[in-house]
Structure formats: structure tokens, C-alpha cells
Amino acid sequence: MDVDVEQLDYSELLERLRIAEEKLEQLQSDRKSAQEAAYQGDTQTRLLFESCPYPLWVYDLKTMIFLEVNAAAITHYGYSRDEFLQMRISKLHPPEDAAMLSSVLAQYEIEQHTNSGYWRHHKKDGSVIDVEITSNAITFNERAARIVLVNDITERKRYEAALKGSENQLRMALTAAGMGTWNLDLRSHLFSCSASMESLFGMGNDSFDGRWDSFINLLHPEDRERVINSISHAVEYQDNSYLDLEFRFVVASDTIRWIATKGQVIYNLTGQAIRITGIDLDITQRKQNEEELKAQNLRSQLLAEISLKIRQSLQTEEILHTTVTEIQKLLQADRVLVFRLWSDGTGIVVQESVVPGVMSILGAKINDRCFTDELQEPYKHGKISTIPNVLEANINTRHRQLLEGFNVKSNLVVPILQRENLWGLLIAHQCHRTRIWNSMETELLQQLATQIGIALSQAHLLEQETKQREILANSNAELEQFAYVASHDLQEPLRMVTSYLQLLERRYKDKLDSKAEEFIDYAVDGARRMQILINDLLSFSRVSTKGKPFTLVDSNQILKQAISNLKIAIEESGAIIKCEQALPQIYGDATQLSQLFQNLIGNAIKFRREIVPIVEIGFWKDDEQEQQGESTKTSPLPSLSPYLFWVRDNGIGIEPQYCDRIFVIFQRLHGKAKYPGTGIGLAICKKIVERHGGRIWLESKPNQGTTFFFTIPDRTETLQ
């Protein structure tokens, strides 16, 4: 049979070789009986001789001529019976084997026992086959002869050659990949492996006796039972006879290496497990990488959790307390503290977390200048100090005495930097024993110190902002109170001045010349405008000082009141006021909201073009805001869900550069002759809207009109 060995994989070659070996065993078991039967020469013997499936022949030991052959020999070699009986045994052998054949035949004349060997034979067609022969001395027709049983092992030789080549290729590939092979004989309980695995397992120099029990003892104690159970399971269940394991191996230097193994149980024809063969791979580096990745993930998770707790508060004391508490639990350190360091090298322990039985040093002041400018400088550049053993550390005597005074055996210090300044130190102490601080611990502490620095900076900024807001609030309150008092107190003397000027004008009207009358007119007009300004200033201050508590009010009624207050202006201008939707109920100051609408509508009528003024009022809510153009996206709205009101006109419009200026008190864009007023109306609108928690802005184009937008939070959602 022709077999393409290059197409056979490793497992198929093994299987075919196994079958060939079993056939050979069966053949050898039948060999003796076949030979004895041939020797007897009776009918039963002749029948057995002829029916043997393997080639059999008898040849004359002296002449080397064939005396008898069976049908299997005739079929296998291609010679007829007559051709065989005229041939010498040497015709089957290649010429180059002649010397060896002569030597063996000569030996047969001396030794009468059974012999076996491997030869090459020529068939009649010229092909060469590999055979295994077994011969015994017999007497045939009163002649000294030998009976020969032939087993054609050509195919097996091909398998073996292919297997050897595959094994060599596999060995080279495994070696290049850092892998090796192993074999466990389940009958002898002997374990063997390739040279690369012997080197990895440290089994060279005859230190390993090859026993399976000895190999198991080399495994990590925690993995032995699992490996044994996995192999037992694979052997017991033939349908699941594949091994896939990872285990630890302890080499001579007590170094632990990780091995990944894949194996297959081999069974004989009777279903008995006879051996396990497999491949090993050193995965120590992979396991180390996995552990490092796990550590990094854990470090990132812990850093995120602790950082979140730190950043949840902007109070310095709470930030530091959270920090030392969480780090102490994480590192299992005896003491974790925050040391506030001053520029002169002294400092104080401002926060601390200690385990029971360890001395507390919270509030301890260190005044012996351990941290001089020279020692502080490295910390300003991010230096990390680790001291595994204080007694053996290369530190100055004063520093050692300080640590020993606090019962410190091991020390880990990282700087807390607030921007570019050294704010203090984050310190971990081990007091009951020495400790080697690993890289994960130092990196984690360093990252947390960075988070503390950021949180401290934010807390500092918040503290400054809070103080500035308080100062500004107090200043505004004082200013508003001053404006109210001043405007209120100025009313009386201004009324007196105005009254006497008017009395002077009436009594001496005809007795003064034109210049005097003009002067009196200027004085009266100035006093009147002063009165208006004072009234407007009083109105502006009253938004904050005299505002009413918020109640639920109907925006429709507020708008109706505002329109009623503007009745004369509306009639004189012929203005058209439109509101084509029902306005919502909101919480607010009804009087101020009415003034808000009145000021905006009044402005729309005042700053009109030479056409009929049209004023439109409406509102949007929630998603509707996003559907009404870009005007609603000018700035973020308050956190409460707001109502967005708008008042739109077709008036003269405003240049874009003036859109912010018009909300400033007493700011005017036009002359008093054409558009009278003090310029305080929109400032009052802004103050009213801000008091209600909203904001106001506008969109405008010259000669195309203006739209004012303002928001009022929907407080009904929080009060229901």
C-alpha cells in the first residue's frame, strides 16, 4: 500500500504505528504454532502452512534452494510456486547484502535455535521491501532445513521515517517556541520529557529518577492534587481524554515557574490507557504580565474610588481625613499621616489614621528642622522616600532619632504639591515590623498625593471665591441700602427745592426779565429730572430690599395688568399687543413680574419705527425650547426646568455691540429729546429676572426689531 507520509499528521502516524505493533505481536504469538505445524508435515499442518496470511517458506540449509512456499509468499513476492522451487534464497536479497547473508547462513549451520532479523528483499517486479523474518531449524524430507516466517514492514518503516522526521521538525519548532514534549507511561509510571523541559524543570545532572511520583513532588503543593485529578479524569473518561492544564513548578532555587500543558491519553485496542503524551509551554512571563495587569487595574480602580471620595468634598480637613483613612485601609499600614510642612522646615501633623496599639502623633509639632531647604528641594521635584528599615537606613542621626521616637520601623514618604509649591508630605509608617514598599504602593501613594494637591488647590480657590462672594454680597447689600436711604432721604429736600422754584416762577413771572425766567425754567426742569432719577433709583433698590415673597401667580393676569398700566401709551401709538397662547402659572413676585412685562412692552412701544408697532408675547418649555431656533442656546439655562418667555417687537432694533450695555443702570443709546427716560428700565428688568433665578438676553437687528428672552425656573416641580 502506498502512503503519502508527508500528508499524515503526528497523531495519525502514531496510530498507524500502534496498529502495526499490535499486528506484529499477534503474528509472533502465532509464529511458534505455525512453525511446529509445518514441521509435523501432516494434513493439518499442510493446511495451516498454506492458510497462513504471512509469507512462509522452507529452504534447504545446504543448497539454499526453496523446498516449499505458501500461497501468501507466492502472492506477495510475485513468483510462481515452480519459480520459487528453482530459486536460491540469495535471489531475494540485494547484492550488497550477500556478505551479511553468507555470515548469517553459516551461523545457522552452527546454531539450531530460533533466529530473527531485519532484511531487504527483492520482489519479482524489482521493488525492494523491508521485512522482518523469524526462522527455525527443522528437518524437511530428511534434509536439514529452516522454516521462515516473513512480515513485510515496509509501510511501518515509512511510518517510522515519517514519524522521525515529524518528531525532528516538531522538536525544532517546540524549541524555537520555548516549548517541550513529555510522556507518561501509565503502566510503568515513568515520566520523561524533552531536553528543553528538563532544563526548565531543573531535572538535569541525573537529579531526577524518572518516576511519576518524583515529578509530582516537584509541583507547587497547591497544584498537585488538581494535576493528579485532571489526569485521572482524562484516563477514566475516554471520550474526554484531552488534558489542558496550567500549574506551578518549583525549581531548585525555589523559583516558581508557570507551565501550560496540553496532552492526549493513548489507548490500545482493548481500550486500556497505556500512556499520555503532551506538550509543555513556559508561561511564567505571561502570568507575571497578567498579575501586573491585574495590579494595575486594581490600582486604577482604588485610585479612582479614593480620588472620588477626596474630590467629593472641597473642605480641606475632610479631604485629608478621607485620604489617611482610605490609604491606611488600603496599605494595611500601622500609621498614615499628613504632615503640613512650613517653609522653615518645621511643621505639624494635621491628619492621621492609626491602628489600635500604635501611638498617635496627631497634632505633633516638629521643630527640629529635619526638613531644611536642602532636604526640601528634592521633594519639590517629586522625590519619593522609601525606608524599609530605619535602623539600617542611610539617614542623618537627627532624622533617625525622630523616626525612632515615633516607633517607626519602616517609612514611605511622598510630597504633596500644590501647584509648584511643597504643601506637605503624605507619610505611611510601619511600626510593628520592617517592610519593603513595592512599586504599586509607592505609585499609588504618589498618585493620591497628586489628587490631594489638586483637591487642596480647588478647596483654596473655593475658599477665596466664597470670601470674595461674601465681600461682594455685603458690598452690594450696603450699596443697595445706601441707594434706598439716599434716594428716600433726598426726596424731601428735593421736593422743597422744587416747590420754592415753582413758587418763585409763579410769583415773579412778570417781574423778571427773560433771562431770569429761562434760568428758573432750567432749575425747575433739572429738579423734575432729579425727582425722576431718584424715583427710578428707589425703584431699582426696592427690587432687592422691598421684594415680596414668591407665591403662585398666573402669568396671564400679570400680563393683563402690565397692558392695563400701558393703556394710554398703547392707544396713542396704535400698538398691537399679541399673546396667542395661555401663559403658565409660576412662582414669583407678582408686582415685580408685572413691572418686568410692563418695562419690556413699554420699551417696544417707545422705540418704534414709523409703522404700527406690533408686540408679541409667548413662552416655551423644555424640549420646545430646542425647536425654536438658536436664541434659546445662547447660554446654559438654570438647573431648574425653566420657562422661557419672549417679547418680540418690530421696532428700530439695536446694534449687536450694545446688546449687553443696555442692561447697565442709567445707560442710554439715544438722546433724551427723541426717546425720553433715564435708562434704568432694562436694569430693573435684569434685576427682577435674576432675583427669580433666571437670566435675560436679547437678539436684535437694526430696523428689523428686537426679541427679549428671559427665563423663570419652574418651581412648581419642586414644591408639589
Residue, then its C-alpha position, 0 to 999 in steps of 0.5 A: m500500500d502506498v502512503d503519502v507520509e508527508q500528508l499524515d499528521y503526528s497523531e495519525l502516524l502514531e496510530r498507524l504505528r500502534i496498529a502495526e505493533e499490535k499486528l506484529e505481536q499477534l503474528q509472533s504469538d502465532r509464529k511458534s504454532a505455525q512453525e511446529a505445524a509445518y514441521q509435523g508435515d501432516t494434513q493439518t499442518r499442510l493446511l495451516f502452512e498454506s492458510c497462513p496470511y504471512p509469507l512462509w517458506v522452507y529452504d534447504l540449509k545446504t543448497m539454499i534452494f526453496l523446498e516449499v512456499n505458501a500461497a501468501a509468499i507466492t502472492h506477495y513476492g510475485y513468483s510462481r510456486d515452480e519459480f520459487l522451487q528453482m530459486r536460491i534464497s540469495k535471489l531475494h536479497p540485494p547484492e550488497d547484502a550477500a556478505m551479511l547473508s553468507s555470515v548469517l547462513a553459516q551461523y545457522e549451520i552452527e546454531q539450531h535455535t530460533n533466529s530473527g532479523y531485519w532484511r531487504h528483499h527483492k520482489k519479482d517486479g524489482s521493488v525492494i521491501d523491508v521485512e522482518i523474518t523469524s526462522n527455525a531449524i527443522t528437518f524437511n524430507e530428511r534434509a536439514a532445513r529452516i522454516v521462515l516466517v516473513n512480515d513485510i514492514t515496509e509501510r511501518k518503516r515509512y511510518e517510522a521515517a515519517l514519524k522521525g522526521s515529524e518528531n525532528q521538525l516538531r522538536m525544532a519548532l517546540t524549541a524555537a517556541g520555548m516549548g517541550t514534549w513529555n510522556l507518561d507511561l501509565r503502566s510503568h509510571l515513568f515520566s520523561c520529557s524533552a531536553s528543553m523541559e528538563s532544563l526548565f524543570g531543573m531535572g538535569n545532572d541525573s537529579f531526577d529518577g524518572r518516576w511519576d511520583s518524583f515529578i509530582n513532588l516537584l509541583h507547587p503543593e497547591d497544584r498537585e492534587r488538581v494535576i493528579n485529578s485532571i489526569s485521572h479524569a482524562v484516563e477514566y473518561q475516554d471520550n474526554s481524554y484531552l488534558d489542558l492544564e496550567f500549574r506551578f513548578v518549583v525549581a531548585s532555587d525555589t523559583i516558581r515557574w508557570i507551565a501550560t500543558k496540553g496532552q492526549v491519553i493513548y489507548n490500545l485496542t482493548g481500550q486500556a490507557i497505556r500512556i499520555t503524551g503532551i506538550d509543555l509551554d513556559i508561561t511564567q512571563r505571561k502570568q507575571n504580565e497578567e498579575e501586573l495587569k491585574a495590579q494595575n487595574l486594581r490600582s486604577q480602580l482604588l485610585a479612582e474610588i479614593s480620588l472620588k471620595i477626596r474630590q467629593s468634598l472641597q473642605t480641606e480637613e475632610i479631604l485629608h481625613t478621607t485620604v489617611t483613612e482610605i490609604q491606611k485601609l488600603l496599605q494595611a499600614d500601622r500609621v498614615l499621616v499628613f504632615r503640613l510642612w512650613s517653609d522653615g522646615t518645621g511643621i505639624v501633623v494635621q491628619e492621621s489614621v492609626v491602628p489600635g496599639v500604635m501611638s498617635i502623633l496627631g497634632a505633633k509639632i516638629n521643630d527640629r528642622c529635619f526638613t531644611d531647604e536642602l532636604q526640601e528641594p528634592y521633594k519639590h521635584g517629586k522625590i519619593s522616600t522609601i525606608p524599609n528599615v530605619l535602623e539600617a537606613n542611610i539617614n542623618t542621626r537627627h532624622r533617625q532619632l525622630l523616626e525612632g521616637f515615633n516607633v517607626k520601623s519602616n517609612l514611605v514618604v511622598p510630597i504633596l504639591q500644590r501647584e509648584n509649591l511643597w504643601g506637605l508630605l503624605i507619610a505611611h509608617q510601619c511600626h510593628r515590623t520592617r517592610i519593603w514598599n513595592s512599586m504599586e504602593t509607592e505609585l499609588l501613594q504618589q498618585l493620591a498625593t497628586q489628587i490631594g494637591i489638586a483637591l487642596s488647590q480647588a478647596h483654596l480657590l473655593e475658599q477665596e471665591t466664597k470670601q470674595r462672594e461674601i465681600l461682594a454680597n455685603s458690598n452690594a447689600e450696603l450699596e443697595q441700602f445706601a441707594y434706598v436711604a439716599s434716594h428716600d432721604l433726598q426726596e424731601p429736600l428735593r421736593m422743597v427745592t422744587s416747590y420754592l422754584q415753582l413758587l418763585e416762577r409763579r410769583y415773579k413771572d412778570k417781574l423778571d426779565s427773560k433771562a431770569e425766567e429761562f434760568i428758573d425754567y432750567a432749575v425747575d426742569g433739572a429738579r423734575r429730572m432729579q425727582i425722576l432719577i431718584n424715583d427710578l433709583l428707589s425703584f431699582s433698590r426696592v427690587s432687592t430690599k422691598g421684594k415680596p415673597f414668591t407665591l403662585v401667580d398666573s402669568n396671564q393676569i400679570l400680563k393683563q395688568a402690565i397692558s392695563n398700566l400701558k393703556i394710554a401709551i398703547e392707544e396713542s401709538g396704535a400698538i398691537i399687543k399679541c399673546e396667542q397662547a395661555l401663559p403658565q402659572i409660576y412662582g414669583d413676585a407678582t408686582q415685580l413680574s408685572q413691572l418686568f412685562q410692563n418695562l419690556i412692552g413699554n420699551a417696544i412701544k417707545f422705540r418704534r419705527e414709523i409703522v404700527p408697532i406690533v408686540e408679541i408675547g409667548f413662552w416655551k418649555d423644555d424640549e420646545q425650547e430646542q425647536q425654536g431656533e438658536s436664541t434659546k442656546t445662547s447660554p446654559l439655562p438654570s438647573l431648574s426646568p425653566y420657562l422661557f418667555w419672549v417679547r418680540d417687537n418690530g421696532i428700530g432694533i439695536e446694534p449687536q455691540y450694545c446688546d449687553r450695555i443696555f442692561v447697565i443702570f442709567q445707560r442710554l443709546h439715544g438722546k433724551a429729546k427723541y426717546p425720553g427716560t433715564g435708562i434704568g428700565l432694562a436694569i430693573c428688568k435684569k434685576i427682577v429676572e435674576r432675583h427669580g433665578g433666571r437670566i435675560w438676553l436679547e437678539s436684535k437687528p437694526n430696523q428689523g426689531t428686537t426679541f427679549f428672552f428671559t427665563i423663570p425656573d419652574r418651581t412648581e416641580t419642586l414644591q408639589 
